[in-house]
Amino acid sequence: MNNIALGRYLPLDSLMHKMDPRFKIMAMLIVMISIFIPSGFEAYGLIGLFILTALFISKLHLSMIINSLKPMVFMLSFLTIINALVLRTGTVIFTIYSFTVYSDALSQTAYITVRLVLMIMTTTILTASTKPLDLTLGIEDLLKPFKRFGFPAHEIAMMISIALRFIPTLIEETNRIMKAQASRGVDLKEGSLKEKLMAILSLIVPLFVSSFQRAEELADAMEARAYVPSGVRTRYKVLKRTPKDIVLLVLCISLLGMTVWMSL
């Protein structure tokens, strides 16, 4: 659980940390669109090189990304087995007894794996290089044009920011509950399937209770400070764009254009 890096802000002195959060959010969305375009592994290699460059500019370690991907190994393994059982097209790769694995099953699994890795890297760079408050301000500014249609831009931005802020807190709470249950003899790794399900249930129930308690305490604290979502308020920090923000956005748009061209 400690390996999950999504939602954790790292206070480093890098060029990416100093950029406008609005442009970083738009850049992330453009890169996400590029990832979902079926343009082949060559385009994914180009996107991966672009993301690794952003990772280097952010002064983040690649080991942090690798560690954050470890909890997803089980899901990817399960996905590989399902694809091998379902997809029966393409050339035959190998056969074990009466079980045959086709090339389309492996290529589809590789596509999904590469996309998932690129998406996690992109979102991790954004959350690790942007303060939760700056992220809230950036999302609110980007959603501000929809206010004229009655869209609750500030409320949505606040909810997203709070959700990202409490991801590390919930991870720490999960680790604490796991250690407390282990001290009481609960084993989450050994035992039959029924025993494992009961052990997971003993972990989920107190985690939900703790989460609801934290949410209630946060709501009481905001209400005690006279927080009104629809109230007009000034900002201590005003977001201002710089030339490097424009360069980042232009590079991301160029990446999207090249991805579309390679898909055609």
N, C-alpha and C positions, 0 to 999 in steps of 0.2 A: 504493500500500500504506500510505502514511503517513496516508491519510484515514480508515482504519478506526478508529472510536472505541470499539467494543465491547470491554469488558474493561479499559479504561483508567480508572484512578481519578484524579480531579482534586481536589486538596486545597483546597477552597473553604470559605468561612465562610457557609454558608447554612442555612436551616431544614431542608431535606431532608437535608443531611449529618448533622445532629444527631439525626435520628429513629432509632428502634429498627429494626435491619435485619430483624428478624422481621416487623414490620408492613409494611415496604417490600416484602419478598418476597411476603407475602400480598396486598398491594395490586396488585403486578405480575401475580400469577396471576389475580386477579379481573378486572383490565383485559384480560388476554389472553382470558379466557372471553367478556367483552363483545365483543371484536373478532371472535371467531369466530361470534357469533350473527348469522344473516342478517337484519338489521333495517333494511337500506336505507342510503342515503347520508346521510339526515338524522341517523340515530343515529351514523354514523361521524363526521359533523361535530361532534356533541356530544362524542364520545370524543376527537376531535382537539383540541377546545377544552380539555378536561380535561387532556390530556397537555401541551399548550402552557403551561397554567397551572403544572403541576408543573415544566416546564422553566424557567419564569421564577423559581419559588421556589428551584430548585436553582442559580440564577445561571449556567446553562450557555448558551452561545451557540447560536442556531439554525443558524449556519453550520457548526458541528461536526456536526450531524445531517445537513445537506445534503451535506457532504463525505463522510460515511460512506456515503451512498446512491449516490455516483457509481460505485463498482465494480459496482453492480447494474444499471446502465443496459443493459448487453449482455443480461443474463438477461431483463429486462423486454421488451426489443425482440424477443428470440427467442420469448418467451411470446406476444407480440402476433401474431407471424407464425403460430405454431402455432394459436392460437385462430381467426385469420382463415381458415385453411385447413380447420379441423375443424368449427367451429360454423357451421351453415348454416340457422339459424332466426332469426326476427324479420324486421324490415323491412330492405329494401335501402338501404344508406347511399350507396354509389357502386360503379361498375363500371368496371374498366380492362380493355379487350379482353374476354376471356372470364372474367376473375377478378372475382368479386363479393364484397363485404364486407357482412356483415349486422350489425344492431344488437346482437344477443346476443353476438357476438364481442367487440365493443368494450366492452359493459357488463361482461362476464365479466373481461376484462383489467383494466378499471378497478377492479372489486371486489378482485381479487388484488393489484393495485398498492397500493391504499389500505390493505388489511390488512397488507401487508408493511411499508409505511412506518410505520404505527402500532406494529407489533410492534418494529421496530428502534428507534424513538424510546423506547418503554417500557423495553426492556432496556438501552438506553444510559444512560437516566437512573438506573436502578438501579445499574449497575456504575460509573458516573462519580461517584456520590454515596455509595458504600459501599466501605469498605476491604475488601480480600480476606479479612483475618482476621475482620472483623465479619460478612462474608458467610458464612464458614464456620461461625461460631458461630450465626448465625441459622438456617441450613439444618439444622444439627445439632439445635437446639432444636425446630424444627418437625417433624423426623423422630423425635424421642425417643419419642413414644408407640408407635411401631412396633417399638421395641427388644424389647418383651415377646413379640413374634412372631419374634424372631431376626433382625430386619432390621438390617443394619450401618449405622446412621445416621451414626456418626462417619466411617467409611471413605468413604461416599458423599459426605458434605459435604467431606471433604478432597480427594477427586478433583475435584469440581466447582470448588473454590477453586483448586486447582493448574492446572486447565485454563484458567480465566479469567485467572489470573496470568500464564500463559505465552503468551497471545495476543499482547500487544505485543512480547514477546521474539522470537516466531517471525516477526512482521512485520519487525522490525529485521534478523533473520537472513536473511530472504528478500531484503530490499533489499541487504544486504551481498553475498550470493551473486550477485544480478543485476548489481551493479556489477563484481564480479570476473569474471563471465562476459563482460560487455560489453567489459572491458579485454582479453580474450582473443579478441575478434572475434565473439562470439556475438550475433546480432541477433534479439531476440524480437518485433520489430514487422514487419520486412520479410522477403521470401523466400516460397517456395512453402509449401504446407500441410505437406509432409513435412519441410522445413527448420524450420518453426515447431514441429512436434511434437518433433523432435530437440532443439531449443533448450529447450523446456519440460521434456523429460526430463533434460537437463543441469542444470536448476534443481531438479527434484523430488528426484533421487537424493541430492545433497549435503545438501539440507534434511532429508530423512529420517534420514540418517546423523548430522547434527548434533542432531536432535531426540532420537534414541535415546541419543546420548552425554550430552546434558543430563539425560535421564531417569535414566540410570545413575548420574551424578554426584549427582543429588538423592537417589536411593535410598541410595547409600553414605553421604551426609551425614546422612540421617535415621537410618540404622542405627548410625552412629558416635556419635550422640547418644542411643542407647538408646531410640529411638522404638518403642513397642509400641501398635498400634491399639486393642487391647482393654484396655489399661491404664487404671486409674482415676486421673484427674488433676484437679487444681484449676485454676481459671481466674483469671488476673490481672484480666480485665475481666468484670464481671457485667452482663448485659443487663437493663435496667429499662425498663418501659413508662411513658410519660407521657401526659397528656391529648391532646396533639397527635397522638400515634400512634393513639389511639382515634378521633379526628376523621378522620384520613386513611382509616382502615379503613371508617368509616361512610360517608364520601363515595364510596368505591369501591363499596361494596355498593349505595348509592343509584344510582350510575351503572349497575351491572348490572341493577338492578330497572327502571330507565327503559328500558334497551336491550331487555330482555325484553318490556316493555309495548309498545314501539314495533314490535317484531317481530310481536306479536299483532294 
